[in-house]
Amino acid sequence: MKIAFLNIYGGINQRGAESFSHELANRLSENHEVVFFQAGQKTSEEHITVNRIESPAVQPQSSFPARFPDNLLKRLFLDEANRAIFSFTRKVIPRLTRESFEVVIPMNGFWQLFLLMLCPPFGNYKILTTGHSGPGWDERFNLYLHPNVFVATTMPAYEWAKSTCPWTRVELIPYAIDDRPYQAAKPETLPLSKPIILCPAALVPYKRIELAIEAVSGLKDASLLVLGQGPLEDKLLALGRKKLGKRFLLTSVSHNRMPSFYAACDLVTLPSDPQENSPMVFLESLAAGKLVVTTDTPRNRWMLEGAGVFCDPTVSLAYRNALSRTLGSENEEKTKAAIGSAFSKFRWTKVKQAYQRILTSLEDGK
């Protein structure tokens, strides 16, 4: 089967949906002919055919703008990031129709799906899309556009999609991760006192990293390591140094170095806004054998099961107590079993098989 992935941020962003889609494409290439269309450069680690499309890639805003005109443009998919996706997709479509792809997997939402839905008479391909952002206005439009298959990445998202749009085929397949690099990693040497709490997150508002800084500042000895980049870097640096002093470090590292930083830490935390869908941080934490203290949402509970400790991070005392209680956990066998149980659904063997079943059904015309 000839499969095309479309992701404008491929080769640009190295985490989240981008890292997952590239890994999925590489694994599917063992049985299929896979071509990945992206705006960024190909990395040396990829074994698939990568076609770079000369097109500007504008990072999307993580929240709606305060100004009404900007807010309206975003809701109408006419903001700068969505216009860039439209331009990128328009350049790719002639290749899709000319080269007889059988399945197209768009990763960037509305405009890709809309343009792809206009062209099947010329291309005769099936469309499989994954809901990366979780329940919300944008995924609702993706469902309404009626792709051949919509893949939800958590059970709560699956149930929402099924009830929101019963005429679109919805399947549940979570993200996946290879735990071998995390199990083999040697701990990074860090200039922080133990215990170390790791918060790997983009430095953007909806990650709410300031809540982690505030909560850890109430613990007597714990240090906080924040790994990430973003527009809030200066603000978070100032806050972390003020609240934690030498117990705080904010830095960023390449994706392939992340396992060593997980290995050096005692606990992972992510106080993101409840809207966040399927953080790869959770999969990385489970792969590294770490418990996670995070926001209490149905999706987070489904992902982490007993390997998560859930709270409302906006209540500083509750967040601090959850961190303290988890750091003090001494039942190693129970912890290991809980992490192993949660991680089992994110293994690549299961996830690849699930995608393969869908591809086979599409090939059979089902």
SESE-288476 format. One record per residue (C-alpha): residue in three letters; x, y, z. Coordinates in steps of 0.25 Angstrom, whole numbers, plus 5000, padded with zeros to 4 digits. Each point is the difference from the previous one (the first is absolute). Layout:
+-----+------+------+------+
: res :    X :    Y :    Z :
+-----+------+------+------+
: ala :    X :    Y :    Z :
...
+-----+------+------+------+
END
This chain:
+-----+------+------+------+
: res :    X :    Y :    Z :
+-----+------+------+------+
: met : 5000 : 5000 : 5000 :
: lys : 5005 : 5014 : 4997 :
: ile : 4998 : 5010 : 5011 :
: ala : 5002 : 5015 : 5002 :
: phe : 5002 : 5007 : 5013 :
: leu : 4998 : 5015 : 5000 :
: asn : 5006 : 5008 : 5011 :
: ile : 5005 : 5015 : 4998 :
: tyr : 5008 : 4999 : 5013 :
: gly : 5007 : 4987 : 4996 :
: gly : 5015 : 5003 : 5002 :
: ile : 4997 : 5013 : 5008 :
: asn : 4994 : 4995 : 5013 :
: gln : 5007 : 4988 : 5006 :
: arg : 4989 : 4996 : 5010 :
: gly : 4986 : 4997 : 5002 :
: ala : 4992 : 4997 : 4988 :
: glu : 5012 : 5002 : 4991 :
: ser : 5009 : 4990 : 5006 :
: phe : 4988 : 4990 : 5001 :
: ser : 4996 : 5001 : 4985 :
: his : 5014 : 4999 : 4995 :
: glu : 5002 : 4987 : 5009 :
: leu : 4987 : 4995 : 4995 :
: ala : 5004 : 5002 : 4986 :
: asn : 5013 : 4993 : 5001 :
: arg : 4993 : 4988 : 5007 :
: leu : 4990 : 4999 : 4989 :
: ser : 5010 : 5001 : 4989 :
: glu : 5004 : 4986 : 5004 :
: asn : 4988 : 4995 : 4993 :
: his : 4996 : 5012 : 4991 :
: glu : 5005 : 5010 : 4991 :
: val : 5000 : 5013 : 5008 :
: val : 5003 : 5014 : 4996 :
: phe : 5000 : 5012 : 5010 :
: phe : 4997 : 5014 : 4996 :
: gln : 5006 : 5011 : 5009 :
: ala : 5005 : 5014 : 5000 :
: gly : 5013 : 4997 : 5008 :
: gln : 5012 : 4992 : 4997 :
: lys : 5002 : 4985 : 5000 :
: thr : 5007 : 4994 : 5012 :
: ser : 5011 : 4990 : 4999 :
: glu : 4992 : 4990 : 5008 :
: glu : 4988 : 4998 : 4990 :
: his : 4999 : 4989 : 4991 :
: ile : 4988 : 5005 : 4992 :
: thr : 4999 : 5008 : 4988 :
: val : 4999 : 5015 : 5005 :
: asn : 4996 : 5011 : 4990 :
: arg : 5003 : 5014 : 5005 :
: ile : 4990 : 5010 : 4995 :
: glu : 5005 : 5014 : 5000 :
: ser : 4989 : 5007 : 5008 :
: pro : 5000 : 5009 : 5012 :
: ala : 4996 : 4993 : 5013 :
: val : 4994 : 5009 : 5011 :
: gln : 4998 : 4994 : 5013 :
: pro : 4986 : 5000 : 5005 :
: gln : 4996 : 5008 : 5012 :
: ser : 4997 : 4991 : 5012 :
: ser : 4988 : 5008 : 5005 :
: phe : 4990 : 5010 : 4993 :
: pro : 5005 : 5014 : 4999 :
: ala : 4993 : 5011 : 5009 :
: arg : 4997 : 5010 : 4989 :
: phe : 4987 : 4996 : 4993 :
: pro : 5005 : 5001 : 4985 :
: asp : 5011 : 4991 : 5003 :
: asn : 4991 : 4991 : 5008 :
: leu : 4991 : 4999 : 4988 :
: leu : 5010 : 4997 : 4990 :
: lys : 5005 : 4989 : 5008 :
: arg : 4986 : 4994 : 5002 :
: leu : 4998 : 5001 : 4985 :
: phe : 5014 : 4993 : 4997 :
: leu : 5005 : 5013 : 4993 :
: asp : 5011 : 5004 : 5010 :
: glu : 5014 : 5000 : 4995 :
: ala : 5003 : 4985 : 5005 :
: asn : 4988 : 4995 : 4993 :
: arg : 5003 : 5008 : 4987 :
: ala : 5014 : 4994 : 5000 :
: ile : 4993 : 4986 : 5001 :
: phe : 4991 : 5003 : 4988 :
: ser : 5012 : 5005 : 4992 :
: phe : 5008 : 4987 : 5003 :
: thr : 4989 : 4991 : 4997 :
: arg : 4996 : 5006 : 4987 :
: lys : 5015 : 4998 : 4996 :
: val : 4999 : 4985 : 5004 :
: ile : 4987 : 4996 : 4994 :
: pro : 5004 : 5000 : 4985 :
: arg : 5011 : 4989 : 5004 :
: leu : 4989 : 4992 : 5008 :
: thr : 4991 : 4999 : 4988 :
: arg : 5011 : 4998 : 4990 :
: glu : 5008 : 4989 : 5007 :
: ser : 4988 : 4991 : 5004 :
: phe : 5000 : 5000 : 5015 :
: glu : 4990 : 4990 : 5006 :
: val : 5000 : 5006 : 5014 :
: val : 5003 : 5014 : 5004 :
: ile : 5002 : 5004 : 5015 :
: pro : 4999 : 5015 : 5003 :
: met : 5005 : 5005 : 5013 :
: asn : 4997 : 5015 : 5000 :
: gly : 4985 : 5001 : 5001 :
: phe : 4989 : 5007 : 4992 :
: trp : 5006 : 5005 : 4988 :
: gln : 5007 : 4988 : 4997 :
: leu : 4987 : 4991 : 5001 :
: phe : 4992 : 5010 : 4993 :
: leu : 5009 : 5001 : 4988 :
: leu : 5002 : 4985 : 5000 :
: met : 4985 : 4997 : 5000 :
: leu : 4999 : 5009 : 4987 :
: cys : 5010 : 4991 : 4992 :
: pro : 4996 : 4985 : 5002 :
: pro : 4994 : 5000 : 4986 :
: phe : 5014 : 5003 : 4994 :
: gly : 5008 : 4993 : 5010 :
: asn : 4991 : 4988 : 5005 :
: tyr : 5007 : 4999 : 5014 :
: lys : 4994 : 4997 : 5014 :
: ile : 5002 : 5010 : 5011 :
: leu : 5005 : 4996 : 5014 :
: thr : 5002 : 5011 : 5010 :
: thr : 5003 : 5000 : 5015 :
: gly : 4994 : 5010 : 5010 :
: his : 5013 : 5006 : 5006 :
: ser : 4993 : 5012 : 5008 :
: gly : 4989 : 4992 : 5007 :
: pro : 4985 : 5004 : 5001 :
: gly : 4998 : 5014 : 4996 :
: trp : 4995 : 5009 : 4989 :
: asp : 5011 : 4996 : 4990 :
: glu : 4999 : 4985 : 5001 :
: arg : 4985 : 5002 : 4999 :
: phe : 5002 : 5006 : 4986 :
: asn : 5009 : 4988 : 4996 :
: leu : 4990 : 4990 : 5004 :
: tyr : 4989 : 5008 : 4992 :
: leu : 5009 : 4999 : 4988 :
: his : 4998 : 4985 : 5000 :
: pro : 5013 : 4994 : 4998 :
: asn : 5000 : 4985 : 4997 :
: val : 5006 : 4998 : 5014 :
: phe : 5002 : 5009 : 5012 :
: val : 5009 : 4995 : 5010 :
: ala : 4999 : 5004 : 5015 :
: thr : 5012 : 4999 : 5009 :
: thr : 4993 : 4998 : 5013 :
: met : 4987 : 4993 : 5005 :
: pro : 4993 : 5013 : 5004 :
: ala : 5003 : 5006 : 4987 :
: tyr : 4995 : 4988 : 4993 :
: glu : 4987 : 5001 : 5007 :
: trp : 4999 : 5014 : 4997 :
: ala : 5002 : 4999 : 4986 :
: lys : 4990 : 4988 : 4998 :
: ser : 4989 : 5008 : 5007 :
: thr : 5004 : 5013 : 4992 :
: cys : 5000 : 4994 : 4986 :
: pro : 4994 : 4986 : 5000 :
: trp : 5000 : 5000 : 4984 :
: thr : 5016 : 5000 : 5000 :
: arg : 5008 : 4988 : 5003 :
: val : 5007 : 5002 : 5013 :
: glu : 5011 : 4990 : 5005 :
: leu : 5008 : 5001 : 5013 :
: ile : 5015 : 4999 : 4999 :
: pro : 5009 : 5007 : 5010 :
: tyr : 5014 : 5006 : 4997 :
: ala : 5012 : 4990 : 5002 :
: ile : 5014 : 5001 : 5005 :
: asp : 5013 : 4991 : 4999 :
: asp : 5004 : 4998 : 5015 :
: arg : 5014 : 4995 : 4997 :
: pro : 5007 : 5013 : 4999 :
: tyr : 4994 : 5004 : 5014 :
: gln : 5003 : 4987 : 5006 :
: ala : 5015 : 5000 : 4996 :
: ala : 5002 : 5015 : 5003 :
: lys : 5011 : 5004 : 5010 :
: pro : 4996 : 5011 : 5009 :
: glu : 5004 : 5014 : 4996 :
: thr : 5009 : 5008 : 5010 :
: leu : 4992 : 5012 : 5005 :
: pro : 5004 : 5011 : 5009 :
: leu : 4987 : 4998 : 5008 :
: ser : 4998 : 4994 : 5014 :
: lys : 4991 : 4988 : 5001 :
: pro : 4989 : 4996 : 4999 :
: ile : 4998 : 5006 : 4986 :
: ile : 4987 : 5003 : 4994 :
: leu : 5000 : 5000 : 4985 :
: cys : 4990 : 5009 : 4992 :
: pro : 5002 : 4998 : 4985 :
: ala : 4991 : 5010 : 4992 :
: ala : 5000 : 5011 : 4990 :
: leu : 5001 : 5013 : 5007 :
: val : 4986 : 5005 : 4996 :
: pro : 4988 : 5004 : 5008 :
: tyr : 4991 : 4988 : 5000 :
: lys : 5012 : 4991 : 5006 :
: arg : 4998 : 5009 : 5012 :
: ile : 5015 : 4997 : 5005 :
: glu : 4999 : 5012 : 5010 :
: leu : 4990 : 4991 : 5008 :
: ala : 5011 : 4989 : 5001 :
: ile : 5010 : 5011 : 5005 :
: glu : 4991 : 5005 : 5010 :
: ala : 4997 : 4986 : 5005 :
: val : 5014 : 4995 : 5001 :
: ser : 5004 : 5013 : 5007 :
: gly : 4992 : 4995 : 5012 :
: leu : 5008 : 4987 : 5001 :
: lys : 5012 : 5000 : 5009 :
: asp : 5011 : 4994 : 4992 :
: ala : 4994 : 4996 : 4986 :
: ser : 5006 : 5006 : 4988 :
: leu : 4993 : 5003 : 4987 :
: leu : 5005 : 4998 : 4986 :
: val : 4993 : 5006 : 4988 :
: leu : 5003 : 4995 : 4986 :
: gly : 4995 : 5008 : 4989 :
: gln : 5000 : 5012 : 4991 :
: gly : 4989 : 5011 : 4997 :
: pro : 4996 : 5015 : 5001 :
: leu : 4999 : 4999 : 5016 :
: glu : 5014 : 4996 : 5002 :
: asp : 5005 : 5014 : 5006 :
: lys : 4988 : 5001 : 5009 :
: leu : 5001 : 4985 : 5005 :
: leu : 5015 : 5002 : 5002 :
: ala : 4998 : 5012 : 5009 :
: leu : 4988 : 4993 : 5008 :
: gly : 5008 : 4987 : 5002 :
: arg : 5013 : 5008 : 5005 :
: lys : 4991 : 5008 : 5009 :
: lys : 4992 : 4989 : 5006 :
: leu : 5011 : 4988 : 5000 :
: gly : 5013 : 5006 : 4998 :
: lys : 5011 : 4989 : 4998 :
: arg : 4989 : 4990 : 5001 :
: phe : 4995 : 5004 : 4986 :
: leu : 5005 : 4998 : 4986 :
: leu : 4994 : 5003 : 4987 :
: thr : 5007 : 4995 : 4987 :
: ser : 4997 : 4993 : 4987 :
: val : 5006 : 4987 : 4994 :
: ser : 4999 : 4993 : 4987 :
: his : 4989 : 4989 : 4999 :
: asn : 5011 : 4988 : 5000 :
: arg : 5005 : 5005 : 5014 :
: met : 4987 : 5000 : 5007 :
: pro : 5001 : 4986 : 5006 :
: ser : 5013 : 5004 : 5008 :
: phe : 4992 : 5011 : 5006 :
: tyr : 4989 : 4992 : 5004 :
: ala : 5009 : 4990 : 5006 :
: ala : 5006 : 5011 : 5009 :
: cys : 4987 : 5004 : 5006 :
: asp : 4991 : 4994 : 5010 :
: leu : 4987 : 5004 : 4996 :
: val : 4993 : 5007 : 4988 :
: thr : 4989 : 5011 : 5000 :
: leu : 4992 : 5007 : 4990 :
: pro : 4989 : 5010 : 5004 :
: ser : 4994 : 5003 : 4987 :
: asp : 4987 : 5005 : 4997 :
: pro : 4989 : 4989 : 5000 :
: gln : 4998 : 5002 : 4985 :
: glu : 5013 : 4993 : 4997 :
: asn : 4998 : 4987 : 4993 :
: ser : 5011 : 4990 : 5000 :
: pro : 5013 : 5005 : 5005 :
: met : 5012 : 4992 : 4995 :
: val : 5006 : 5004 : 5014 :
: phe : 4991 : 4989 : 5006 :
: leu : 5005 : 4990 : 4990 :
: glu : 5015 : 5004 : 5003 :
: ser : 4997 : 4999 : 5015 :
: leu : 4995 : 4986 : 4999 :
: ala : 5011 : 4996 : 4991 :
: ala : 5010 : 5005 : 5010 :
: gly : 4993 : 4994 : 5012 :
: lys : 4995 : 5013 : 5007 :
: leu : 4987 : 5004 : 5007 :
: val : 4993 : 5012 : 4995 :
: val : 4993 : 5011 : 5008 :
: thr : 4991 : 5007 : 4990 :
: thr : 4986 : 5007 : 4998 :
: asp : 4988 : 4992 : 5004 :
: thr : 4993 : 4997 : 4986 :
: pro : 4993 : 4987 : 4995 :
: arg : 5010 : 5000 : 4988 :
: asn : 5012 : 5000 : 5010 :
: arg : 4994 : 4990 : 5009 :
: trp : 4998 : 4991 : 4988 :
: met : 5014 : 5001 : 4995 :
: leu : 5008 : 4999 : 5014 :
: glu : 4990 : 4991 : 5008 :
: gly : 5007 : 4997 : 5013 :
: ala : 5013 : 5006 : 4995 :
: gly : 4994 : 5014 : 5002 :
: val : 4997 : 5009 : 5012 :
: phe : 4989 : 5010 : 4996 :
: cys : 4996 : 5013 : 5006 :
: asp : 4996 : 5014 : 4997 :
: pro : 5013 : 5007 : 4998 :
: thr : 4994 : 5014 : 5001 :
: val : 4998 : 4997 : 5015 :
: ser : 5014 : 5001 : 5004 :
: leu : 4999 : 4993 : 5014 :
: ala : 4993 : 4988 : 4993 :
: tyr : 5011 : 4999 : 4989 :
: arg : 5011 : 5002 : 5010 :
: asn : 4994 : 4988 : 5009 :
: ala : 4999 : 4991 : 4987 :
: leu : 5015 : 5003 : 4997 :
: ser : 5004 : 4997 : 5014 :
: arg : 4992 : 4988 : 5002 :
: thr : 5005 : 4994 : 4987 :
: leu : 5014 : 5003 : 5003 :
: gly : 4998 : 4992 : 5013 :
: ser : 4994 : 4988 : 4994 :
: glu : 5008 : 4988 : 5004 :
: asn : 4993 : 4988 : 4994 :
: glu : 5009 : 4997 : 4988 :
: glu : 4994 : 4987 : 4996 :
: lys : 4986 : 5007 : 4999 :
: thr : 5005 : 5012 : 4993 :
: lys : 5007 : 4991 : 4990 :
: ala : 4988 : 4992 : 4997 :
: ala : 4991 : 5012 : 4999 :
: ile : 5010 : 5007 : 4990 :
: gly : 5001 : 4986 : 4992 :
: ser : 4985 : 4999 : 4999 :
: ala : 4998 : 5014 : 4995 :
: phe : 5011 : 4999 : 4990 :
: ser : 4995 : 4987 : 4994 :
: lys : 4990 : 5007 : 4991 :
: phe : 5011 : 5009 : 4994 :
: arg : 5009 : 4990 : 4994 :
: trp : 5004 : 5001 : 4986 :
: thr : 4996 : 4986 : 4996 :
: lys : 4986 : 5002 : 5005 :
: val : 4998 : 5014 : 4993 :
: lys : 5007 : 4996 : 4987 :
: gln : 4990 : 4987 : 4999 :
: ala : 4988 : 5009 : 5003 :
: tyr : 5004 : 5010 : 4988 :
: gln : 5003 : 4988 : 4991 :
: arg : 4986 : 4994 : 5003 :
: ile : 4994 : 5014 : 4996 :
: leu : 5009 : 5000 : 4987 :
: thr : 4995 : 4986 : 4996 :
: ser : 4986 : 5003 : 5002 :
: leu : 5001 : 5013 : 4991 :
: glu : 5007 : 4991 : 4990 :
: asp : 4989 : 4991 : 5000 :
: gly : 4990 : 5011 : 4998 :
: lys : 4994 : 4999 : 5014 :
+-----+------+------+------+
END
